[in-house]
Amino acid sequence: MKKQEKIIVVGAGLCGSLLGLRLAQLGYTVTMIERRPDLRKVEQTAGRSINLALSNRGFAALEIAGMKEVALEIGIPMYGRMLHDPQGETYLSPYSGRENMSIFSTSRTHLNQLLLEAADKEENTTLIFDHTCTEIDFDNRIITIEDNNTGKKETISADYIFGTDGAGSVIRENMFEQGLMDYHDFQKLSHGYKELHFPPLSGDQYAIEKNALHIWPRKDFMLIALPNPGGSFTVTLFLAHEGAVNSFEALDGPDKIEAFFKENFADAFEIMPNLQDLFETNPTSILGTMKCSPWLAKDRVLIMGDAAHAMVPFYGQGMNAAFEDVLVFDNVLVQCDGNLEKAFAMFEEKRHADAASICELSLDNFKEMQADTADPDFLRKRQIEMELEGSDSVAYYSKYSLVTFREDLTYSNALRRGRAQDQAILSLLKEGALTEEMTVQEKYDLIEERTLVLLQDLK
Ligand SMILES: Cc1cc2nc3c(=O)[nH]c(=O)nc-3n(C[C@H](O)[C@H](O)[C@H](O)COP(=O)(O)OP(=O)(O)OC[C@H]3O[C@@H](n4cnc5c(N)ncnc54)[C@H](O)[C@@H]3O)c2cc1C
């Protein structure tokens, strides 16, 4: 049913395009403003996370807009982390002990294109590309947009405005500058990233296992690779920005780059014919965590997705969380009987703690992916968790599974339980209390008992 309210969505990236689509489906008149040219018509520039891991929370949000199936069609399932040690040996650490649990390597551009296409088909949407929002008048809900080609400025007004303009959000920065935010903090990570590439072998053959997320964990840095359709992989090097060794600063010439890759990622080096070109051409980008509040200004302007809670990418949840924002907003709107002003106020109440939790978990996983994945205690813990998850007689979910596969739980609950379980297993292992002879049920009971005690202490 057509609604009276006019809504502007600033930023038609992943979050904004899904949000715009959903709001249009609900009957609102939606204008979407996007800084980049129309993705459906131009080629993507290289070097900006070409593929992303899409998982249950993202799918649940896509489903309400009828986009789950099309997203599944373009994704490549990854069933676990394939760990590459310095000698070139590989070890598959499944994401779950349950069969067929996977996350999906998905092209950012393709998914965004599909969402824009669907939004464009709704009769009550207007999509404006190649225009940058430069200013916002919060009292009157008027934005200024600038045509990127001509520099011409114009203003547009609406009843409600969403800022889904990503980590560098202009809407958020305007809120902060105009004194509408109490708290605003970007914590830059010591490490940055650079995108690289494994081309297909002959035809569209994959040089390494297709259905896995590959990791070369090396304590202070790591390389990861996610599969693309057609046999290639998008490869990302995470490395400290500064430092005399093992840093982007230190890799200041082709010889040093080659020596660094040969020493640390010899098997990957063999399948990277364009390493030097890509290293030089692709940018070194920063990573960080954005914490700010409130997300709501003057009752009718709300930020979402990375604009509100950009996080480091080590749980593969930034996009999933941004999509889940749309789902949470949708639920809140129902709870508020379609009253947008009430929903705007309630959204942040419902979502803030969860966003903070996934930001924290993502930082935790930075350490885990670099180092602990190769650590014997970590491997032993994973083994036990796989055994428990693989058994029908107990209902166990590891922290990773709680975050990734249990979209029915909030991030905050996944964090609390997941951390308590981790602590329980590691302490029981240290005490020698978990032995090979024990049955799955006995192990589960012992872990659950310790977890509940730890959860009590956390209250
Ligand atoms: C290396 C890396 C790997 C990642 N891997 C994963 C992963 O595996 N899984 C996962 O879930 N997440 C991952 N993420 C996180 C994910 O990319 C982000 O969380 C997600 O893109 C957030 O979506 P968004 O729509 O909020 O922001 P964005 O995708 O950044 O979209 C913002 C949009 O707003 C537009 N815009 C910006 N400013 C303006 C303006 N002033 N006016 C108009 N338009 C504007 C931009 O052009 C863009 O289209 C990764 C991130 C990085 C950096």
The ligand as an ORCA input file, in Angstrom:
! r2SCAN-3c Opt
* xyz 0 1
  C      38.931     -5.938      3.107
  C      37.497     -6.059      3.544
  C      36.891     -7.294      3.558
  C      35.581     -7.417      3.979
  N      35.018     -8.651      4.013
  C      33.759     -8.797      4.446
  C      33.157    -10.077      4.472
  O      33.759    -11.074      4.083
  N      31.872    -10.187      4.921
  C      31.176     -9.094      5.366
  O      30.020     -9.269      5.796
  N      31.714     -7.866      5.342
  C      32.983     -7.679      4.895
  N      33.529     -6.434      4.841
  C      32.742     -5.283      5.322
  C      31.791     -4.732      4.255
  O      32.523     -4.358      3.110
  C      31.061     -3.523      4.804
  O      30.617     -3.747      6.111
  C      29.852     -3.206      3.927
  O      30.297     -2.808      2.660
  C      29.004     -2.112      4.568
  O      27.994     -1.754      3.697
  P      27.451     -0.250      3.681
  O      26.398     -0.208      2.649
  O      27.141      0.188      5.059
  O      28.712      0.616      3.226
  P      29.393      0.623      1.777
  O      29.360     -0.693      1.170
  O      30.696      1.324      1.954
  O      28.434      1.562      0.928
  C      28.363      2.947      1.113
  C      27.859      3.558     -0.181
  O      27.662      4.953      0.015
  C      28.212      5.669     -1.080
  N      28.568      6.997     -0.583
  C      29.579      7.296      0.268
  N      29.571      8.607      0.542
  C      28.553      9.145     -0.162
  C      28.038     10.465     -0.285
  N      28.590     11.484      0.368
  N      26.982     10.668     -1.097
  C      26.407      9.633     -1.760
  N      26.846      8.358     -1.676
  C      27.898      8.122     -0.872
  C      29.405      4.830     -1.520
  O      29.772      5.110     -2.849
  C      28.883      3.419     -1.323
  O      28.224      2.940     -2.455
  C      34.853     -6.279      4.405
  C      35.451     -5.026      4.379
  C      36.763     -4.910      3.957
  C      37.393     -3.555      3.944
*
